[in-house]
Amino acid sequence: MSLCFSSNSLVTLHSLPNNQSFSTRCFSSQFINQIQVSSIPNALTSSSLKLSQPFNYSIQRLKPITRSAAPAVETAPSSFRSKSPKDINVLVVGSTGYIGKFVVKELVSRGFNVIAISREKSGIRGRNSKEESLNQLKGASVCFSDVTHLDSLEKSLESLGVSVDVVVSCLASRSGGVKDSWKIDYEATRNSLVAGRNRGASHFVLLSAICVQKPLLEFQRAKLKLEAELMKEAEEDNLFTYSIVRPTAFFKSLGGQVELVKDGKPYVMFGDGKLCACKPISEPDLASFIADCVLSEDKINQVLPIGGPGKALTPLEQGEILFRLLGKEPNFLKVPIGIMDFAIGVLDFLVKIFPSMEDAAEFGKIGRYYAAESMLALDPETGEYSAEKTPSYGKDTLEEFFERVLREGMAGQELGEQTII
Ligand SMILES: NC(=O)c1ccc[n+]([C@@H]2O[C@H](COP(=O)([O-])OP(=O)(O)OC[C@H]3O[C@@H](n4cnc5c(N)ncnc54)[C@H](OP(=O)(O)O)[C@@H]3O)[C@@H](O)[C@H]2O)c1
């Protein structure tokens, strides 16, 4: 017998792949949405549970695994794709991020069994408590664990006793710093691949970034290394597939000046405001695209650049939209891009003397990159950025987003800890 706890109502556990069925008793409680493994009755845990490292989690409804054969469960891609979402377990790492929480919401609304990995203190500067994370990730089984340690992650999943069909990673360094990028965008993401594979996952959806096509920054190199490993894995095991999603700019990255301009400040842009362009995409639209990648056969083993609806917009055009919405005369402050080059030169020099300044130098480069590089697909024939070659998806426009920020402010749209990504 297996027991499950749900914050909603009675839930049903699914029959196992081998048609062995579990009789299931479910407890419904508004209060029980988080339990200590160390205090779970034996009946709830599989015999393979190792309780040496207690962790917390909440369970909605998950497909259990047979106790002896975790890695062997149904690895053929078609085996999960032919099932209904309610019988598919999707592991989401980076579930508490700007995009990750929308991905969880979207997957839950499509009926998948979502296992969301969260830190005990999540969000920017760890400001969200466990309760807040549980609230944010409603409908998912939230597992508090540590993606930066493979052992911890594996033990957490083992203790849950569930198989994984698909892993979705929305992990990202919150700072963009050199070491943190490698630790999260590469190592932690790789941990989720390994742990997921060991629980039977045969598909991996990676939230990457369109800018990795021209890699000049450490986080881009870290992401590319992980992308390459996914491709290698798929080459070596034809039962394994991936979808690499490379979005253009998020709304949060473009909204930083809205309130300043509303308060009468000029709109600041580099050069003539036409050095770069992007097709901004909203969190719900991107989450929907990522959720499509879980089952869509046409997104298997693909690198998928993706933008939002409408034409590509330069900073100049973004500023014009903003002034139009405010009913104000455009007031632009054009900053020569050379200023950034000078600052980066100084930082690069200082870092040779003070290695501890490597992140400061990296942040300067990140700023320079986004001031001048378009977030559009590179046309392989011309080597130029191309709006036409950047697919559009979704319905939310930057103009609607600006209107919302003018009305309601930037809550929920804060950038990472130190950088502009
Ligand atoms: N900004 C843009 O315009 C843009 C455009 C295209 C692509 N992208 C890419 O999109 C991706 C996701 O961006 P996002 O804005 O959704 O990221 P985000 O809000 O910064 O979220 C990052 C996620 O990774 C987790 N994480 C970070 N460090 C961790 C650690 N040490 N241990 C455990 N978990 C950790 C965070 O958990 P906590 O909540 O616990 O911190 C969070 O769930 C990034 O790879 C970015 O490069 C961004």
The ligand as a MOL file (V3000), in Angstrom:
LIG
                    3D

  0  0  0     0  0            999 V3000
M  V30 BEGIN CTAB
M  V30 COUNTS 48 52 0 0 0
M  V30 BEGIN ATOM
M  V30 1 N 16.9980 37.4690 -19.0830 0
M  V30 2 C 16.8370 37.2640 -20.3710 0
M  V30 3 O 16.4230 38.1550 -21.1090 0
M  V30 4 C 17.1210 35.8990 -20.9490 0
M  V30 5 C 16.9480 35.7160 -22.2970 0
M  V30 6 C 17.1520 34.4600 -22.8600 0
M  V30 7 C 17.5380 33.4040 -22.0360 0
M  V30 8 N 17.7320 33.6280 -20.7340 0 CHG=1
M  V30 9 C 18.1340 32.4610 -19.9300 0
M  V30 10 O 17.0120 31.9110 -19.2540 0
M  V30 11 C 17.4600 31.1520 -18.1540 0
M  V30 12 C 16.5390 31.2680 -16.9550 0
M  V30 13 O 16.4320 32.5870 -16.5750 0
M  V30 14 P 15.5360 33.0410 -15.3430 0
M  V30 15 O 15.4710 34.5100 -15.4530 0
M  V30 16 O 14.2820 32.2650 -15.2230 0 CHG=-1
M  V30 17 O 16.5050 32.6140 -14.1380 0
M  V30 18 P 16.3420 32.9610 -12.6040 0
M  V30 19 O 15.0730 33.7070 -12.3330 0
M  V30 20 O 17.6120 33.5930 -12.1690 0
M  V30 21 O 16.1790 31.5090 -11.9390 0
M  V30 22 C 17.2660 30.6670 -11.7580 0
M  V30 23 C 16.8210 29.3570 -11.1670 0
M  V30 24 O 18.0100 28.5850 -10.8910 0
M  V30 25 C 18.0620 28.3020 -9.4900 0
M  V30 26 N 19.4020 28.4020 -8.9270 0
M  V30 27 C 20.3180 29.3710 -9.1280 0
M  V30 28 N 21.3940 29.1570 -8.3560 0
M  V30 29 C 21.1460 28.0320 -7.6390 0
M  V30 30 C 21.8610 27.3060 -6.6570 0
M  V30 31 N 23.0790 27.6820 -6.2360 0
M  V30 32 N 21.2940 26.2010 -6.1180 0
M  V30 33 C 20.0730 25.8170 -6.5080 0
M  V30 34 N 19.3190 26.4600 -7.4460 0
M  V30 35 C 19.8650 27.5590 -7.9960 0
M  V30 36 C 17.2210 29.3720 -8.8240 0
M  V30 37 O 16.8060 28.8790 -7.5540 0
M  V30 38 P 16.5140 29.8940 -6.3370 0
M  V30 39 O 15.1520 30.4630 -6.5880 0
M  V30 40 O 16.5830 29.0170 -5.1460 0
M  V30 41 O 17.5830 30.9510 -6.3820 0
M  V30 42 C 16.0810 29.5250 -9.8310 0
M  V30 43 O 15.1470 28.5150 -9.6490 0
M  V30 44 C 18.8750 31.5880 -17.9280 0
M  V30 45 O 19.6820 30.5140 -18.3320 0
M  V30 46 C 19.0990 32.7530 -18.8390 0
M  V30 47 O 20.4170 32.7980 -19.3370 0
M  V30 48 C 17.5230 34.8370 -20.1530 0
M  V30 END ATOM
M  V30 BEGIN BOND
M  V30 1 1 1 2
M  V30 2 2 2 3
M  V30 3 1 2 4
M  V30 4 1 4 5
M  V30 5 2 4 48
M  V30 6 2 5 6
M  V30 7 1 6 7
M  V30 8 2 7 8
M  V30 9 1 8 9
M  V30 10 1 8 48
M  V30 11 1 9 10
M  V30 12 1 9 46
M  V30 13 1 10 11
M  V30 14 1 11 12
M  V30 15 1 11 44
M  V30 16 1 12 13
M  V30 17 1 13 14
M  V30 18 2 14 15
M  V30 19 1 14 16
M  V30 20 1 14 17
M  V30 21 1 17 18
M  V30 22 2 18 19
M  V30 23 1 18 20
M  V30 24 1 18 21
M  V30 25 1 21 22
M  V30 26 1 22 23
M  V30 27 1 23 24
M  V30 28 1 23 42
M  V30 29 1 24 25
M  V30 30 1 25 26
M  V30 31 1 25 36
M  V30 32 1 26 27
M  V30 33 1 26 35
M  V30 34 2 27 28
M  V30 35 1 28 29
M  V30 36 1 29 30
M  V30 37 2 29 35
M  V30 38 1 30 31
M  V30 39 2 30 32
M  V30 40 1 32 33
M  V30 41 2 33 34
M  V30 42 1 34 35
M  V30 43 1 36 37
M  V30 44 1 36 42
M  V30 45 1 37 38
M  V30 46 2 38 39
M  V30 47 1 38 40
M  V30 48 1 38 41
M  V30 49 1 42 43
M  V30 50 1 44 45
M  V30 51 1 44 46
M  V30 52 1 46 47
M  V30 END BOND
M  V30 END CTAB
M  END
